[in-house]
Amino acid sequence: MAKRFQFLIGLLIIVLLAGCGSQKNAQNTQSQPLISDSVHSVQERRPTPTPQLSILPHVTTPTPTLTPTSTKAPSNPPLSLPNNIPGSGSSPYGPPPPLSTEEVQLTQQLFALINHDRAVRGLYAFVWNTTLAGGARLHSWNMNHCGFSHTCPDGLNQCTRIANEGFAGFTDCGENIGLAGPYPTAWAGVQSVQESMMNEGPTGWHFIHLTSTTLHRIGVGIFVDSRGWVWFTEDMVS
């Protein structure tokens, strides 16, 4: 009886151990999907194929054809200039020589261009003044010797010079000076410098003078030096 009991106890223990083993195997079986999912996840992290690039054809935009600036002055009525315009003021280098034919032509062209640029902006034309022109040409002649400056040769500013020419009591005055190389022609050089003044815009003093509504009279003085460089002065007064 005691032996049978021990046999049953031993059989029961074997059954229990077998059950624990199968439960352990079941736990291992249940953990397998996690590993499997992990492997699947790794497999899904394959490098994404690089998409093919669509290379667009190079499209060239046609360069617009630029219309060259005319080297001819606006066709205004010809300005009658004497061969010699005396100028009052300091002349430490002597009086300027008489106007050459080229200087007369350049003076006429520049005066016409100034009024043309005013006309296209709806402004009245400046009135030519021979006294201002004489002082302007004397200043161009002086600059050829003492340098490009409003105050050479004696330090007087432009408005003082203009006043001393007989315009004392004016309400406004102005002066533009320029130096143009002979490229490709003397007029082309002058026109280029003049248009750069006009293109300064509202804050540029050259533009302010050229488009003024308080200045009315003008004189233009041109001197062409031995190299073909053109010195020019534009004096304006109310």
C-alpha positions in Angstrom: 0.0 0.0 0.0 2.8 2.3 1.0 4.7 1.4 -2.3 1.6 2.1 -4.4 1.2 5.5 -2.7 4.8 6.4 -3.4 4.3 5.3 -7.0 1.3 7.5 -7.4 3.2 10.5 -5.9 6.1 9.9 -8.3 3.7 9.7 -11.3 2.0 12.9 -10.2 5.4 14.7 -10.0 6.3 13.5 -13.5 3.0 14.7 -14.9 3.5 18.1 -13.1 7.0 18.4 -14.6 5.7 17.5 -18.0 3.1 20.3 -17.7 5.7 22.8 -16.7 7.8 21.9 -19.6 4.9 22.2 -22.0 4.0 25.7 -20.5 7.6 26.8 -20.9 7.5 25.7 -24.5 4.3 27.5 -24.9 5.9 30.7 -23.5 8.7 30.3 -25.9 6.2 29.8 -28.7 4.4 32.9 -27.8 7.6 35.0 -27.7 8.5 33.9 -31.2 6.2 36.4 -33.0 7.9 39.2 -31.3 11.2 38.1 -32.6 9.6 37.4 -35.9 8.1 40.9 -36.0 11.5 42.3 -35.1 13.0 40.4 -38.0 10.2 41.5 -40.3 10.8 45.1 -39.2 14.4 44.8 -40.1 13.5 43.3 -43.4 11.1 46.2 -44.0 13.9 48.8 -43.4 15.5 48.1 -46.7 17.0 51.2 -48.4 14.3 53.1 -50.3 15.3 53.0 -54.0 16.5 56.4 -55.1 13.8 57.8 -57.5 14.9 58.6 -61.0 15.7 62.2 -61.5 13.9 64.1 -64.2 16.5 66.3 -65.8 14.9 69.2 -67.4 16.3 70.4 -70.7 18.3 73.7 -70.5 16.1 76.4 -71.7 17.9 79.5 -72.9 16.1 82.9 -72.8 16.9 84.9 -75.9 18.9 88.0 -75.0 17.0 91.0 -76.0 18.5 93.1 -78.7 19.7 96.4 -77.3 19.0 99.4 -79.3 22.2 101.5 -79.2 21.8 105.1 -78.0 21.9 107.5 -80.8 25.0 109.6 -81.0 23.0 112.4 -82.6 21.7 115.4 -80.6 18.0 116.1 -80.6 17.0 118.2 -83.5 16.3 121.5 -81.9 16.6 124.8 -83.7 20.3 125.6 -84.1 21.8 127.8 -81.5 23.6 130.8 -82.9 26.9 131.1 -81.1 29.6 133.7 -81.6 33.1 132.4 -82.2 34.2 134.0 -79.0 32.1 134.3 -75.8 33.9 136.5 -73.2 33.6 135.4 -69.7 34.1 137.5 -66.6 35.9 136.0 -63.7 39.3 134.8 -62.6 41.5 133.8 -65.5 45.0 133.1 -64.2 45.8 131.1 -67.4 44.8 133.8 -69.7 41.5 134.0 -71.7 40.3 130.8 -73.4 40.9 130.6 -77.1 38.1 131.3 -79.6 35.6 128.5 -80.0 36.5 125.9 -82.6 33.9 124.6 -85.0 33.8 121.4 -83.0 33.2 123.2 -79.8 30.4 125.3 -81.3 28.8 122.1 -82.5 29.2 120.3 -79.2 27.8 123.3 -77.3 24.7 123.4 -79.6 24.2 119.6 -79.2 24.5 119.6 -75.4 22.1 122.5 -75.0 19.6 120.7 -77.2 20.0 117.5 -75.3 19.4 119.2 -71.9 16.2 120.8 -73.2 15.1 117.5 -74.8 15.5 115.6 -71.5 13.5 118.3 -69.8 10.8 118.2 -72.5 10.2 114.4 -72.2 9.6 115.0 -68.5 7.0 117.8 -69.2 9.3 120.6 -68.1 9.8 124.0 -69.7 12.9 124.6 -71.8 15.9 126.4 -70.3 16.6 129.8 -71.9 20.1 130.3 -73.3 22.1 133.1 -71.7 25.3 134.2 -73.3 26.7 135.7 -70.1 26.3 132.4 -68.3 27.9 130.6 -71.3 30.9 132.9 -71.2 31.5 132.2 -67.5 30.9 128.5 -68.1 33.5 128.3 -70.9 36.0 130.2 -68.8 35.5 127.7 -66.0 36.0 124.7 -68.4 39.2 126.4 -69.7 40.4 126.9 -66.1 39.6 123.3 -65.1 41.8 122.1 -68.0 44.7 123.7 -66.1 43.8 123.5 -62.4 41.8 120.3 -62.3 38.2 119.0 -62.2 36.5 121.1 -59.6 33.7 123.6 -59.0 36.0 125.9 -57.0 39.2 126.1 -59.1 41.2 128.3 -59.7 40.6 130.7 -56.8 38.3 128.8 -54.3 35.1 130.6 -55.2 32.1 128.4 -55.3 29.9 128.2 -58.4 27.1 130.4 -57.0 29.5 133.2 -56.1 31.1 133.1 -59.5 27.6 133.3 -61.1 26.6 136.2 -58.9 29.8 138.0 -59.8 28.9 137.7 -63.5 26.0 140.0 -63.0 23.3 137.7 -61.5 23.4 139.0 -57.9 20.0 138.6 -56.1 19.1 135.3 -57.8 16.9 132.9 -55.8 18.5 129.7 -57.1 21.7 128.7 -59.0 23.3 125.5 -60.1 26.3 124.2 -61.9 27.1 120.8 -63.5 30.6 120.0 -64.7 31.8 117.1 -66.9 34.8 115.6 -68.5 34.4 113.2 -71.4 36.9 111.2 -73.3 36.7 111.1 -77.1 35.0 107.7 -77.4 34.0 106.8 -80.0 33.4 110.4 -80.9 33.6 113.6 -78.8 29.8 113.9 -78.9 29.3 110.3 -77.8 31.5 110.9 -74.8 29.7 114.1 -73.8 26.3 112.4 -74.3 27.3 109.5 -72.1 28.4 111.7 -69.3 25.3 113.9 -69.6 22.9 111.0 -69.6 24.7 109.6 -66.5 23.9 112.9 -64.8 20.2 112.6 -65.8 20.0 109.0 -64.6 21.2 109.8 -61.1 17.6 110.1 -60.0 15.9 112.4 -57.5 18.7 112.4 -55.0 21.5 113.4 -57.4 22.4 117.0 -57.6 23.0 116.9 -61.3 19.5 115.5 -61.8 18.1 118.1 -59.4 19.7 121.0 -61.4 18.7 119.5 -64.8 15.1 119.0 -63.8 14.7 122.1 -61.7 11.6 124.2 -61.7 13.3 127.2 -60.1 16.1 127.5 -62.5 15.3 129.2 -65.9 18.5 130.4 -67.7 21.5 128.4 -68.7 24.9 128.8 -70.3 27.0 125.9 -71.6 30.7 126.2 -72.0 32.9 123.6 -73.7 36.6 123.4 -74.2 38.3 120.5 -76.1 41.9 120.0 -75.0 44.8 118.8 -77.1 44.1 115.1 -76.3 40.5 115.4 -77.6 39.0 115.3 -74.1 36.0 117.5 -73.6 35.7 119.7 -70.5 32.2 121.2 -70.1 30.3 123.4 -67.6 26.6 124.0 -67.3 25.7 127.1 -65.3 22.1 127.8 -64.4 20.3 130.6 -62.6 16.8 131.6 -61.7 
